[in-house]
Amino acid sequence: MSVDGMIKAMERWIGTGEPNAVQEWYRQRNGADYAYNFPWCNATITRAAVEAGEYESVCFGTDYAYTVAHAARFNAAGQWTAMNNGIAKSGIRRGDIVFFDWGGSSEIGKIDHVGIVTSVSGGYVYTIEGNTANVCARRVRTVREIAGFGRPKYKPAAPTAGSSSGSKRPQVSLSKLIQAAKIDPPKKGTPVSYAGVKTVEQALVAEKLLSAGYADGHWGTATLSAYSLYQQRLGFHGTQPGGDADGRPGRTTLTKLGKAHGFTVTS
């Protein structure tokens, strides 16, 4: 979805207080260690990245609640800039993941907080941040507060109407997926699966519901179980065949998954 998609996903959470859906979502994915009113600034970045289809570029395929670990990952990837030479010279820009140290250092180990840059003007950096005064809100920051920033390798922006350049969103046929989900699980003979199956499996991997090793283009039992978990996460029930959470895709759940991970659902 690109930079704009990531920022739009963050804007969705503006005004959110606590406890909130971001915390509950993160808790469901990461367990009882988060069964309290934990600091959720980086969990908001993680949630927005998943929604925007930028989970790999922003989070390197890992959920983050701990800001130090997230900044360290950018550093390990060679995508980190310490804020030790002023805002203008740093090159900080829209879409960068910006990390803060309230003590004024540029040390990763002392980072306290995180947000996303929406714009830069003169000596001011404009952001959206989760868990700032217990809400998600827009803020204006100065060099004194910024420890540094990570620069995600965002997907290219989608082409505008009438443009012949750029990559198109993958299209996934619901009817073909349903056929695959009915026939493939026993994994006997030649599967009916097609490229769209792998697209959906990769989205389930990003949702941390399917092991990457099973994203093979075959709607086997692992994929069936993973999609059932996704349906249950959205509030559907009934895991037996014919139930609303039986692992066979429906238009509502598939459309939601596509919006979060960059594919379009067709008939």
C-alpha positions in Angstrom: 0.0 0.0 0.0 3.0 2.3 0.3 3.7 5.2 2.7 0.2 6.7 2.3 -1.4 3.4 3.2 0.6 3.1 6.4 -0.2 6.6 7.4 -3.9 6.1 6.7 -3.8 3.0 8.8 -2.4 5.0 11.7 -5.0 7.8 11.2 -7.7 5.2 11.8 -6.6 4.9 15.5 -6.5 8.6 16.3 -8.6 9.4 19.3 -8.3 5.8 20.7 -7.9 5.7 24.5 -7.2 2.8 26.8 -7.7 -0.1 27.3 -8.3 -0.6 23.6 -8.6 -2.9 20.6 -4.9 -2.5 19.7 -3.9 -3.9 23.0 -6.4 -6.8 22.8 -5.3 -7.5 19.2 -1.7 -7.6 20.3 -2.6 -9.8 23.3 -4.3 -12.3 21.1 -1.3 -12.6 18.9 1.4 -12.6 21.6 -0.1 -14.1 24.7 -0.6 -13.6 28.4 2.6 -11.5 28.8 0.4 -8.7 27.5 -2.6 -9.3 29.7 -2.5 -5.9 31.3 -2.6 -2.2 30.3 0.8 -2.4 28.7 2.4 0.5 26.8 0.9 0.3 23.3 2.8 2.9 21.1 4.7 0.2 19.2 1.8 -2.2 19.2 -0.1 0.6 17.3 2.7 0.8 14.7 2.6 -3.0 14.4 -1.2 -3.1 14.0 -1.1 -0.3 11.3 1.6 -2.1 9.4 -0.5 -5.3 9.3 -3.6 -3.3 8.2 -1.6 -1.5 5.5 0.1 -4.6 4.1 3.4 -3.2 5.2 4.2 -5.7 8.0 7.5 -6.8 6.4 8.7 -3.4 5.5 7.8 -1.7 8.8 8.2 -4.6 11.3 10.4 -7.1 9.4 7.7 -9.7 9.9 7.8 -9.4 13.7 5.3 -7.9 16.2 6.9 -5.2 18.3 5.7 -3.7 21.6 9.3 -2.9 22.8 10.6 0.2 21.1 14.2 -0.5 21.8 14.0 -3.9 20.0 12.2 -2.3 17.0 14.8 0.4 16.6 17.6 -2.1 17.0 16.1 -4.2 14.2 16.1 -1.1 11.9 19.8 -0.6 12.9 20.7 -4.2 12.1 19.1 -3.9 8.7 21.1 -0.7 7.9 17.9 1.4 7.9 18.5 3.4 11.0 19.6 7.1 11.3 20.5 8.6 14.7 19.3 12.1 15.3 22.6 13.6 16.1 23.0 16.1 13.3 19.8 18.1 13.3 16.4 17.6 11.6 17.2 19.1 8.2 20.6 17.3 7.8 19.1 14.0 9.1 16.8 13.7 6.0 13.9 12.5 8.2 10.7 12.4 6.0 7.1 11.3 5.7 6.7 7.6 6.5 9.7 7.2 8.7 9.2 5.4 12.0 10.5 7.9 14.5 11.8 6.9 18.0 12.0 9.2 21.0 14.2 9.5 24.1 12.7 11.9 26.6 16.2 12.2 28.1 17.4 13.8 24.9 20.0 11.1 23.7 20.4 9.4 20.4 21.0 6.0 22.0 18.8 3.1 20.9 19.0 1.6 24.4 17.4 4.7 25.9 14.4 4.9 23.6 11.0 5.5 25.3 8.5 5.9 22.6 7.7 5.6 18.8 5.4 7.1 16.1 5.2 7.7 12.4 6.2 10.9 10.6 3.5 12.5 8.6 5.4 15.6 7.5 8.5 17.7 8.3 8.7 21.5 8.3 11.7 23.5 9.4 12.7 22.3 12.8 9.4 20.5 13.4 8.5 16.8 12.8 4.8 16.1 12.6 3.7 12.6 13.8 0.9 10.2 14.7 1.7 8.3 17.9 -0.2 5.7 19.9 -0.1 5.8 23.7 0.8 9.5 23.9 -0.9 10.9 27.0 -2.9 7.6 26.9 -4.4 8.2 23.5 -3.5 7.9 19.8 -2.9 11.4 18.6 -1.1 13.8 16.3 2.0 15.4 17.8 4.6 18.0 16.8 8.2 17.1 17.9 11.6 18.8 17.9 15.1 17.5 17.6 15.6 17.4 21.4 13.1 14.6 21.8 14.0 12.5 18.7 16.6 9.7 19.2 16.5 8.6 15.6 14.4 7.0 12.9 14.0 3.9 10.9 13.2 4.0 7.2 11.0 1.2 6.0 11.4 -0.1 2.4 7.7 0.5 1.6 6.0 -1.0 -1.4 5.6 1.2 -4.4 2.5 3.4 -4.5 -0.3 2.0 -6.6 -0.7 3.5 -10.0 -3.3 6.3 -10.4 -6.3 5.8 -12.7 -5.3 5.7 -16.3 -1.7 5.0 -15.5 0.0 2.2 -17.4 3.0 2.0 -15.0 3.3 0.5 -11.6 2.3 -2.8 -10.2 -1.4 -3.9 -9.9 -2.9 -5.4 -6.8 -3.1 -9.2 -7.0 -6.6 -10.5 -7.7 -7.9 -13.5 -5.8 -10.9 -15.5 -6.9 -13.2 -16.4 -4.1 -14.8 -19.3 -6.0 -11.5 -20.8 -6.8 -10.4 -20.6 -3.2 -13.6 -22.2 -2.0 -13.0 -25.0 -4.5 -9.4 -25.5 -3.3 -10.5 -25.5 0.4 -13.0 -28.2 -0.3 -10.8 -30.5 -2.4 -7.2 -29.8 -1.3 -7.0 -30.6 2.4 -6.4 -34.4 2.0 -3.5 -33.5 -0.3 -4.2 -36.5 -2.6 -3.6 -36.3 -6.3 -3.2 -32.9 -8.1 -4.5 -30.0 -6.0 -6.9 -27.5 -7.6 -5.0 -24.6 -6.0 -3.7 -21.7 -8.0 -1.6 -18.6 -7.5 -4.3 -16.9 -5.4 -4.0 -19.5 -2.7 -0.4 -18.6 -2.1 -1.4 -14.9 -1.9 -3.9 -15.7 0.8 -1.4 -17.9 2.6 1.2 -15.2 2.7 -1.4 -12.9 4.3 -2.0 -15.6 6.9 1.7 -15.8 7.6 1.8 -12.0 8.1 -1.1 -12.4 10.5 1.0 -15.0 12.4 -1.6 -17.7 11.9 0.3 -19.9 9.4 3.9 -21.1 9.4 5.8 -19.8 6.4 6.7 -23.3 5.4 3.0 -24.0 4.6 2.6 -21.1 2.3 3.0 -23.4 -0.7 0.0 -22.6 -2.9 -1.9 -25.7 -1.6 -5.0 -25.2 0.7 -4.0 -28.1 2.9 -5.1 -28.8 6.4 -2.6 -26.2 7.9 -4.0 -23.5 5.7 -7.6 -24.6 6.5 -6.8 -24.4 10.2 -5.1 -21.0 9.8 -8.0 -19.5 7.9 -10.4 -20.9 10.5 -8.4 -19.0 13.2 -8.6 -15.9 11.2 -12.4 -16.2 10.9 -12.6 -16.8 14.7 -10.5 -13.7 15.2 -13.1 -11.7 13.3 -15.8 -13.0 15.6 -17.2 -15.9 13.5 -18.1 -19.2 15.1 -18.6 -22.8 14.1 -15.4 -24.8 13.1 -17.2 -27.8 11.8 -17.8 -28.1 8.0 -20.4 -25.6 7.0 -19.8 -23.4 10.0 -18.8 -19.7 9.7 -15.3 -20.5 10.9 -14.7 -23.8 9.1 -11.6 -22.6 7.3 -13.3 -22.2 3.9 -13.1 -18.5 2.9 -16.2 -16.3 2.6 -16.4 -12.9 1.0 -16.6 -10.9 4.2 -13.4 -12.4 5.8 -11.5 -12.6 2.5 -12.3 -9.0 1.6 -11.1 -7.9 5.0 -7.9 -9.9 4.7 -7.3 -8.5 1.2 -7.7 -4.9 2.4 -5.1 -5.5 5.1 -2.6 -7.3 2.8 -3.0 -5.7 -0.6 -5.1 -8.0 -2.8 -8.5 -7.6 -4.4 -11.2 -10.2 -4.2 -13.1 -11.3 -7.3 -16.0 -13.7 -7.8 
